[in-house]
Amino acid sequence: MKVRLFEIFTSVEGEGILYGTKTLFVRLAGCPFTCFYCDTKESLPLDSGTEYTIEEANQLIDTNLKSQTYKVNFTGGDPLIQHQAVALLAKHIQDKKIPTYLESSCFDIDRFNHVLPFIDIVKIEFKTKDSDFVDSKHYKKLIAHTMKCLESSIQAKKIIYIKIVVSSKTKLYEFKELVNQIFEIISKDDIDGFIIQPTYGVSEPSLELLLNLYDIVYPHYIDVKVVPQLHKFIGAP
């Protein structure tokens, strides 16, 4: 089996509930989606990066793995595009007793369930309609897959947090509809965090909008946090 990797590097985690931790990022090539705020557009083509055998990729990971690394983050692109390879690479990391972390839009429940046994920490990212993730015709179907991935992660008792990226385009009523939908199938005890992440450098939301979005989540989950991409403020990749 082959895998196409865009880059591997160690940096400080800048997003989510584990921001600030020393992390090895394994960025896989390929993503079919079109989020307007994407900051890794160069990794979206499936033919970007370099192709390796699984053995070569594992060796590359070992070479780049620094001491006292907190976790290994499989990101992209979207890792589920190459789900079979991700499962093998994540198992290699788990065998080293290092936590594995999946950063995906969770667009396909079957691919997700294939990878899940080899993942310790799961970020479930729900896209808003205004993100240009997909056209309106397919949005509902893909959100349904994300919901199933959330439920599957809960059943597997993983460390889970929810992330929603918001911008000045985000509509309060659509955000509220999405949040209500999430908490219709889960309780506050099922997750370890809920992150509202403002876009950076493009269509940035106002403080007033962020506070209104926060207030929508708070009745469901009082530990909701607004967390920007902190790595960008320290010049980290």
Phi and psi in degrees as GROMACS dihedral restraints (atoms count N, CA, C in turn):
[ dihedral_restraints ]
;  ai    aj    ak    al  type     phi  dphi    fc
    3     4     5     6     1  -111.1    20    10
    4     5     6     7     1   159.0    20    10
    6     7     8     9     1  -139.4    20    10
    7     8     9    10     1   142.6    20    10
    9    10    11    12     1  -108.4    20    10
   10    11    12    13     1   114.9    20    10
   12    13    14    15     1  -106.3    20    10
   13    14    15    16     1   137.9    20    10
   15    16    17    18     1   -86.7    20    10
   16    17    18    19     1   -43.7    20    10
   18    19    20    21     1  -166.1    20    10
   19    20    21    22     1   158.0    20    10
   21    22    23    24     1  -133.8    20    10
   22    23    24    25     1   129.2    20    10
   24    25    26    27     1  -158.0    20    10
   25    26    27    28     1   157.3    20    10
   27    28    29    30     1  -102.6    20    10
   28    29    30    31     1   135.1    20    10
   30    31    32    33     1  -155.1    20    10
   31    32    33    34     1  -171.1    20    10
   33    34    35    36     1   -96.3    20    10
   34    35    36    37     1   128.1    20    10
   36    37    38    39     1   -61.0    20    10
   37    38    39    40     1   126.0    20    10
   39    40    41    42     1  -109.1    20    10
   40    41    42    43     1     1.8    20    10
   42    43    44    45     1  -130.3    20    10
   43    44    45    46     1   161.9    20    10
   45    46    47    48     1    73.3    20    10
   46    47    48    49     1  -160.3    20    10
   48    49    50    51     1   -81.7    20    10
   49    50    51    52     1   -11.6    20    10
   51    52    53    54     1  -113.3    20    10
   52    53    54    55     1    27.5    20    10
   54    55    56    57     1   -61.0    20    10
   55    56    57    58     1   145.5    20    10
   57    58    59    60     1    93.8    20    10
   58    59    60    61     1    -6.1    20    10
   60    61    62    63     1   -90.1    20    10
   61    62    63    64     1   145.2    20    10
   63    64    65    66     1   -70.8    20    10
   64    65    66    67     1   123.3    20    10
   66    67    68    69     1  -136.9    20    10
   67    68    69    70     1   138.8    20    10
   69    70    71    72     1   -92.2    20    10
   70    71    72    73     1   121.0    20    10
   72    73    74    75     1   -98.3    20    10
   73    74    75    76     1   124.9    20    10
   75    76    77    78     1  -110.8    20    10
   76    77    78    79     1   101.2    20    10
   78    79    80    81     1   -93.6    20    10
   79    80    81    82     1   116.1    20    10
   81    82    83    84     1   -90.2    20    10
   82    83    84    85     1   149.9    20    10
   84    85    86    87     1   -83.0    20    10
   85    86    87    88     1   145.9    20    10
   87    88    89    90     1   106.9    20    10
   88    89    90    91     1   123.7    20    10
   90    91    92    93     1  -159.9    20    10
   91    92    93    94     1   130.2    20    10
   93    94    95    96     1   -88.7    20    10
   94    95    96    97     1     1.6    20    10
   96    97    98    99     1  -101.3    20    10
   97    98    99   100     1   171.0    20    10
   99   100   101   102     1  -132.2    20    10
  100   101   102   103     1    40.0    20    10
  102   103   104   105     1   -56.7    20    10
  103   104   105   106     1   128.0    20    10
  105   106   107   108     1   -67.9    20    10
  106   107   108   109     1   -21.7    20    10
  108   109   110   111     1   -96.6    20    10
  109   110   111   112     1     6.3    20    10
  111   112   113   114     1   -54.2    20    10
  112   113   114   115     1   131.0    20    10
  114   115   116   117     1  -107.1    20    10
  115   116   117   118     1    10.9    20    10
  117   118   119   120     1  -132.1    20    10
  118   119   120   121     1    46.2    20    10
  120   121   122   123     1   -58.8    20    10
  121   122   123   124     1   -28.4    20    10
  123   124   125   126     1   -66.8    20    10
  124   125   126   127     1   -18.9    20    10
  126   127   128   129     1   -95.8    20    10
  127   128   129   130     1     1.1    20    10
  129   130   131   132     1   -71.3    20    10
  130   131   132   133     1   -40.3    20    10
  132   133   134   135     1   -63.0    20    10
  133   134   135   136     1   137.0    20    10
  135   136   137   138     1   -65.6    20    10
  136   137   138   139     1   -22.0    20    10
  138   139   140   141     1   -95.3    20    10
  139   140   141   142     1    11.7    20    10
  141   142   143   144     1   -78.1    20    10
  142   143   144   145     1   168.8    20    10
  144   145   146   147     1    72.2    20    10
  145   146   147   148     1  -153.8    20    10
  147   148   149   150     1  -132.6    20    10
  148   149   150   151     1   141.2    20    10
  150   151   152   153     1   -90.5    20    10
  151   152   153   154     1   136.1    20    10
  153   154   155   156     1  -133.5    20    10
  154   155   156   157     1   157.6    20    10
  156   157   158   159     1   -73.8    20    10
  157   158   159   160     1   164.3    20    10
  159   160   161   162     1   -61.1    20    10
  160   161   162   163     1   -39.6    20    10
  162   163   164   165     1   -63.1    20    10
  163   164   165   166     1   -42.5    20    10
  165   166   167   168     1   -65.7    20    10
  166   167   168   169     1   -40.2    20    10
  168   169   170   171     1   -65.4    20    10
  169   170   171   172     1   -41.9    20    10
  171   172   173   174     1   -61.8    20    10
  172   173   174   175     1   -39.9    20    10
  174   175   176   177     1   -66.2    20    10
  175   176   177   178     1   -38.4    20    10
  177   178   179   180     1   -64.7    20    10
  178   179   180   181     1   -40.3    20    10
  180   181   182   183     1   -61.9    20    10
  181   182   183   184     1   -46.8    20    10
  183   184   185   186     1   -60.3    20    10
  184   185   186   187     1   -38.8    20    10
  186   187   188   189     1   -66.3    20    10
  187   188   189   190     1   -35.6    20    10
  189   190   191   192     1   -91.5    20    10
  190   191   192   193     1    -9.4    20    10
  192   193   194   195     1   -74.9    20    10
  193   194   195   196     1   115.4    20    10
  195   196   197   198     1   -92.0    20    10
  196   197   198   199     1   159.0    20    10
  198   199   200   201     1   -63.8    20    10
  199   200   201   202     1   149.2    20    10
  201   202   203   204     1    61.2    20    10
  202   203   204   205     1    29.8    20    10
  204   205   206   207     1   -75.0    20    10
  205   206   207   208     1   130.7    20    10
  207   208   209   210     1   -74.6    20    10
  208   209   210   211     1   -40.4    20    10
  210   211   212   213     1  -157.9    20    10
  211   212   213   214     1   165.7    20    10
  213   214   215   216     1  -114.8    20    10
  214   215   216   217     1   124.2    20    10
  216   217   218   219     1  -104.4    20    10
  217   218   219   220     1   117.3    20    10
  219   220   221   222     1   -91.5    20    10
  220   221   222   223     1   114.4    20    10
  222   223   224   225     1  -133.7    20    10
  223   224   225   226     1  -169.2    20    10
  225   226   227   228     1  -158.9    20    10
  226   227   228   229     1  -151.1    20    10
  228   229   230   231     1    42.7    20    10
  229   230   231   232     1  -152.5    20    10
  231   232   233   234     1  -135.0    20    10
  232   233   234   235     1   118.3    20    10
  234   235   236   237     1   -58.1    20    10
  235   236   237   238     1   -25.7    20    10
  237   238   239   240     1   -69.1    20    10
  238   239   240   241     1   -15.2    20    10
  240   241   242   243     1   -60.8    20    10
  241   242   243   244     1   -34.6    20    10
  243   244   245   246     1  -118.7    20    10
  244   245   246   247     1    54.2    20    10
  246   247   248   249     1   -62.5    20    10
  247   248   249   250     1   -37.2    20    10
  249   250   251   252     1   -66.3    20    10
  250   251   252   253     1   -40.8    20    10
  252   253   254   255     1   -67.3    20    10
  253   254   255   256     1   -40.6    20    10
  255   256   257   258     1   -60.6    20    10
  256   257   258   259     1   -41.4    20    10
  258   259   260   261     1   -58.7    20    10
  259   260   261   262     1   -42.9    20    10
  261   262   263   264     1   -68.9    20    10
  262   263   264   265     1   -41.8    20    10
  264   265   266   267     1   -67.2    20    10
  265   266   267   268     1   -40.4    20    10
  267   268   269   270     1   -66.6    20    10
  268   269   270   271     1   -37.9    20    10
  270   271   272   273     1   -61.3    20    10
  271   272   273   274     1   -39.9    20    10
  273   274   275   276     1   -58.7    20    10
  274   275   276   277     1   -40.4    20    10
  276   277   278   279     1   -71.2    20    10
  277   278   279   280     1   -44.0    20    10
  279   280   281   282     1   -59.2    20    10
  280   281   282   283     1   -35.4    20    10
  282   283   284   285     1   -62.9    20    10
  283   284   285   286     1   -21.0    20    10
  285   286   287   288     1   -89.6    20    10
  286   287   288   289     1     1.1    20    10
  288   289   290   291     1    65.7    20    10
  289   290   291   292     1    33.9    20    10
  291   292   293   294     1  -111.1    20    10
  292   293   294   295     1   133.3    20    10
  294   295   296   297     1   -61.9    20    10
  295   296   297   298     1   140.9    20    10
  297   298   299   300     1  -106.4    20    10
  298   299   300   301     1   147.5    20    10
  300   301   302   303     1  -135.8    20    10
  301   302   303   304     1   128.9    20    10
  303   304   305   306     1  -109.0    20    10
  304   305   306   307     1   126.2    20    10
  306   307   308   309     1  -116.6    20    10
  307   308   309   310     1   101.0    20    10
  309   310   311   312     1  -146.7    20    10
  310   311   312   313     1   158.9    20    10
  312   313   314   315     1   -81.8    20    10
  313   314   315   316     1    -2.1    20    10
  315   316   317   318     1    54.4    20    10
  316   317   318   319     1    53.8    20    10
  318   319   320   321     1   -89.2    20    10
  319   320   321   322     1    -7.0    20    10
  321   322   323   324     1  -145.9    20    10
  322   323   324   325     1   115.0    20    10
  324   325   326   327     1   -67.1    20    10
  325   326   327   328     1   -34.7    20    10
  327   328   329   330     1   -69.1    20    10
  328   329   330   331     1   -44.7    20    10
  330   331   332   333     1   -63.3    20    10
  331   332   333   334     1   -40.7    20    10
  333   334   335   336     1   -62.1    20    10
  334   335   336   337     1   -46.9    20    10
  336   337   338   339     1   -65.2    20    10
  337   338   339   340     1   -27.4    20    10
  339   340   341   342     1   -66.9    20    10
  340   341   342   343     1   -37.8    20    10
  342   343   344   345     1   -84.1    20    10
  343   344   345   346     1   -32.2    20    10
  345   346   347   348     1   -51.8    20    10
  346   347   348   349     1   -40.6    20    10
  348   349   350   351     1   -59.0    20    10
  349   350   351   352     1   -20.5    20    10
  351   352   353   354     1  -104.8    20    10
  352   353   354   355     1    10.7    20    10
  354   355   356   357     1  -117.1    20    10
  355   356   357   358     1   135.2    20    10
  357   358   359   360     1   -98.6    20    10
  358   359   360   361     1   -36.0    20    10
  360   361   362   363     1  -124.3    20    10
  361   362   363   364     1   127.8    20    10
  363   364   365   366     1  -122.3    20    10
  364   365   366   367     1   125.5    20    10
  366   367   368   369     1   -96.7    20    10
  367   368   369   370     1   117.3    20    10
  369   370   371   372     1   -97.2    20    10
  370   371   372   373     1   110.5    20    10
  372   373   374   375     1  -102.8    20    10
  373   374   375   376     1   119.9    20    10
  375   376   377   378     1   -97.8    20    10
  376   377   378   379     1   126.9    20    10
  378   379   380   381     1   -90.0    20    10
  379   380   381   382     1   139.6    20    10
  381   382   383   384     1   -83.0    20    10
  382   383   384   385     1   160.9    20    10
  384   385   386   387     1   -61.0    20    10
  385   386   387   388     1   -33.4    20    10
  387   388   389   390     1   -77.9    20    10
  388   389   390   391     1    -3.4    20    10
  390   391   392   393     1   -73.4    20    10
  391   392   393   394     1   -12.3    20    10
  393   394   395   396     1    64.0    20    10
  394   395   396   397     1    27.1    20    10
  396   397   398   399     1   -55.4    20    10
  397   398   399   400     1   -56.3    20    10
  399   400   401   402     1  -146.0    20    10
  400   401   402   403     1   175.3    20    10
  402   403   404   405     1   -72.5    20    10
  403   404   405   406     1   163.9    20    10
  405   406   407   408     1   -61.0    20    10
  406   407   408   409     1   -26.6    20    10
  408   409   410   411     1   -64.1    20    10
  409   410   411   412     1   -35.5    20    10
  411   412   413   414     1  -103.0    20    10
  412   413   414   415     1    -7.6    20    10
  414   415   416   417     1   -59.0    20    10
  415   416   417   418     1   -49.4    20    10
  417   418   419   420     1   -59.5    20    10
  418   419   420   421     1   -41.0    20    10
  420   421   422   423     1   -65.2    20    10
  421   422   423   424     1   -42.3    20    10
  423   424   425   426     1   -71.5    20    10
  424   425   426   427     1   -35.2    20    10
  426   427   428   429     1   -64.5    20    10
  427   428   429   430     1   -36.0    20    10
  429   430   431   432     1   -61.7    20    10
  430   431   432   433     1   -39.1    20    10
  432   433   434   435     1   -64.7    20    10
  433   434   435   436     1   -41.0    20    10
  435   436   437   438     1   -62.4    20    10
  436   437   438   439     1   -40.5    20    10
  438   439   440   441     1   -60.8    20    10
  439   440   441   442     1   -42.5    20    10
  441   442   443   444     1   -64.7    20    10
  442   443   444   445     1   -37.4    20    10
  444   445   446   447     1   -64.6    20    10
  445   446   447   448     1   -38.8    20    10
  447   448   449   450     1   -62.1    20    10
  448   449   450   451     1   -47.7    20    10
  450   451   452   453     1   -61.9    20    10
  451   452   453   454     1   -40.6    20    10
  453   454   455   456     1   -64.4    20    10
  454   455   456   457     1   -39.7    20    10
  456   457   458   459     1   -65.3    20    10
  457   458   459   460     1   -39.2    20    10
  459   460   461   462     1   -64.9    20    10
  460   461   462   463     1   -45.0    20    10
  462   463   464   465     1   -61.9    20    10
  463   464   465   466     1   -32.6    20    10
  465   466   467   468     1   -84.6    20    10
  466   467   468   469     1    -1.7    20    10
  468   469   470   471     1    59.0    20    10
  469   470   471   472     1    45.9    20    10
  471   472   473   474     1   -85.6    20    10
  472   473   474   475     1   164.7    20    10
  474   475   476   477     1   -75.8    20    10
  475   476   477   478     1   122.1    20    10
  477   478   479   480     1  -131.4    20    10
  478   479   480   481     1   137.4    20    10
  480   481   482   483     1  -138.7    20    10
  481   482   483   484     1   154.4    20    10
  483   484   485   486     1  -102.1    20    10
  484   485   486   487     1   138.3    20    10
  486   487   488   489     1  -129.6    20    10
  487   488   489   490     1   136.4    20    10
  489   490   491   492     1  -129.6    20    10
  490   491   492   493     1   121.0    20    10
  492   493   494   495     1   -82.9    20    10
  493   494   495   496     1   132.6    20    10
  495   496   497   498     1  -125.3    20    10
  496   497   498   499     1   156.3    20    10
  498   499   500   501     1  -141.4    20    10
  499   500   501   502     1  -177.1    20    10
  501   502   503   504     1   -65.9    20    10
  502   503   504   505     1   -15.6    20    10
  504   505   506   507     1   -83.9    20    10
  505   506   507   508     1   -13.9    20    10
  507   508   509   510     1   -66.2    20    10
  508   509   510   511     1   127.9    20    10
  510   511   512   513     1   -95.2    20    10
  511   512   513   514     1   132.9    20    10
  513   514   515   516     1   -59.3    20    10
  514   515   516   517     1   -42.4    20    10
  516   517   518   519     1   -68.7    20    10
  517   518   519   520     1   -34.4    20    10
  519   520   521   522     1   -71.7    20    10
  520   521   522   523     1   -38.2    20    10
  522   523   524   525     1   -63.9    20    10
  523   524   525   526     1   -43.6    20    10
  525   526   527   528     1   -63.4    20    10
  526   527   528   529     1   -40.2    20    10
  528   529   530   531     1   -61.1    20    10
  529   530   531   532     1   -42.7    20    10
  531   532   533   534     1   -66.4    20    10
  532   533   534   535     1   -45.0    20    10
  534   535   536   537     1   -63.1    20    10
  535   536   537   538     1   -43.9    20    10
  537   538   539   540     1   -60.4    20    10
  538   539   540   541     1   -39.5    20    10
  540   541   542   543     1   -63.0    20    10
  541   542   543   544     1   -41.0    20    10
  543   544   545   546     1   -61.9    20    10
  544   545   546   547     1   -48.5    20    10
  546   547   548   549     1   -83.2    20    10
  547   548   549   550     1     0.3    20    10
  549   550   551   552     1   -75.1    20    10
  550   551   552   553     1   -25.1    20    10
  552   553   554   555     1  -109.0    20    10
  553   554   555   556     1   -11.0    20    10
  555   556   557   558     1  -132.6    20    10
  556   557   558   559     1   166.6    20    10
  558   559   560   561     1  -113.4    20    10
  559   560   561   562     1   168.3    20    10
  561   562   563   564     1   -61.9    20    10
  562   563   564   565     1   -23.6    20    10
  564   565   566   567     1   -79.3    20    10
  565   566   567   568     1    -8.4    20    10
  567   568   569   570     1   -84.1    20    10
  568   569   570   571     1   -17.1    20    10
  570   571   572   573     1  -122.8    20    10
  571   572   573   574     1   162.0    20    10
  573   574   575   576     1  -106.7    20    10
  574   575   576   577     1     2.8    20    10
  576   577   578   579     1   174.9    20    10
  577   578   579   580     1   157.1    20    10
  579   580   581   582     1  -138.4    20    10
  580   581   582   583     1   115.9    20    10
  582   583   584   585     1  -113.4    20    10
  583   584   585   586     1   127.9    20    10
  585   586   587   588     1   -99.4    20    10
  586   587   588   589     1   117.5    20    10
  588   589   590   591     1  -112.7    20    10
  589   590   591   592     1   113.5    20    10
  591   592   593   594     1   -73.8    20    10
  592   593   594   595     1   146.0    20    10
  594   595   596   597     1   -64.2    20    10
  595   596   597   598     1   157.3    20    10
  597   598   599   600     1  -126.3    20    10
  598   599   600   601     1   123.2    20    10
  600   601   602   603     1    83.5    20    10
  601   602   603   604     1    -5.5    20    10
  603   604   605   606     1  -150.7    20    10
  604   605   606   607     1   126.2    20    10
  606   607   608   609     1    47.3    20    10
  607   608   609   610     1    46.4    20    10
  609   610   611   612     1   -65.7    20    10
  610   611   612   613     1   134.8    20    10
  612   613   614   615     1   -75.2    20    10
  613   614   615   616     1   152.6    20    10
  615   616   617   618     1   -77.0    20    10
  616   617   618   619     1   162.4    20    10
  618   619   620   621     1   -61.3    20    10
  619   620   621   622     1   -39.7    20    10
  621   622   623   624     1   -59.7    20    10
  622   623   624   625     1   -43.6    20    10
  624   625   626   627     1   -65.0    20    10
  625   626   627   628     1   -42.8    20    10
  627   628   629   630     1   -60.5    20    10
  628   629   630   631     1   -40.7    20    10
  630   631   632   633     1   -66.6    20    10
  631   632   633   634     1   -37.9    20    10
  633   634   635   636     1   -66.3    20    10
  634   635   636   637     1   -38.8    20    10
  636   637   638   639     1   -67.1    20    10
  637   638   639   640     1   -41.3    20    10
  639   640   641   642     1   -56.7    20    10
  640   641   642   643     1   -44.9    20    10
  642   643   644   645     1   -65.6    20    10
  643   644   645   646     1   -24.5    20    10
  645   646   647   648     1   -71.8    20    10
  646   647   648   649     1   -38.7    20    10
  648   649   650   651     1   -80.1    20    10
  649   650   651   652     1   -35.4    20    10
  651   652   653   654     1   -51.8    20    10
  652   653   654   655     1   -43.8    20    10
  654   655   656   657     1   -60.4    20    10
  655   656   657   658     1   -24.9    20    10
  657   658   659   660     1   -90.2    20    10
  658   659   660   661     1   -33.6    20    10
  660   661   662   663     1  -152.6    20    10
  661   662   663   664     1   101.5    20    10
  663   664   665   666     1   -71.7    20    10
  664   665   666   667     1   -15.9    20    10
  666   667   668   669     1   -92.1    20    10
  667   668   669   670     1    17.2    20    10
  669   670   671   672     1   -58.3    20    10
  670   671   672   673     1   143.1    20    10
  672   673   674   675     1  -135.3    20    10
  673   674   675   676     1   143.7    20    10
  675   676   677   678     1   -94.8    20    10
  676   677   678   679     1   113.6    20    10
  678   679   680   681     1  -130.1    20    10
  679   680   681   682     1   113.3    20    10
  681   682   683   684     1   -75.1    20    10
  682   683   684   685     1   177.8    20    10
  684   685   686   687     1   -77.6    20    10
  685   686   687   688     1    93.9    20    10
  687   688   689   690     1   -66.6    20    10
  688   689   690   691     1   -28.5    20    10
  690   691   692   693     1   -62.4    20    10
  691   692   693   694     1   -26.6    20    10
  693   694   695   696     1   -70.5    20    10
  694   695   696   697     1   -24.1    20    10
  696   697   698   699     1   -80.7    20    10
  697   698   699   700     1   -16.1    20    10
  699   700   701   702     1  -110.6    20    10
  700   701   702   703     1     6.6    20    10
  702   703   704   705     1    72.9    20    10
  703   704   705   706     1    22.7    20    10
  705   706   707   708     1   -88.9    20    10
  706   707   708   709     1   152.0    20    10
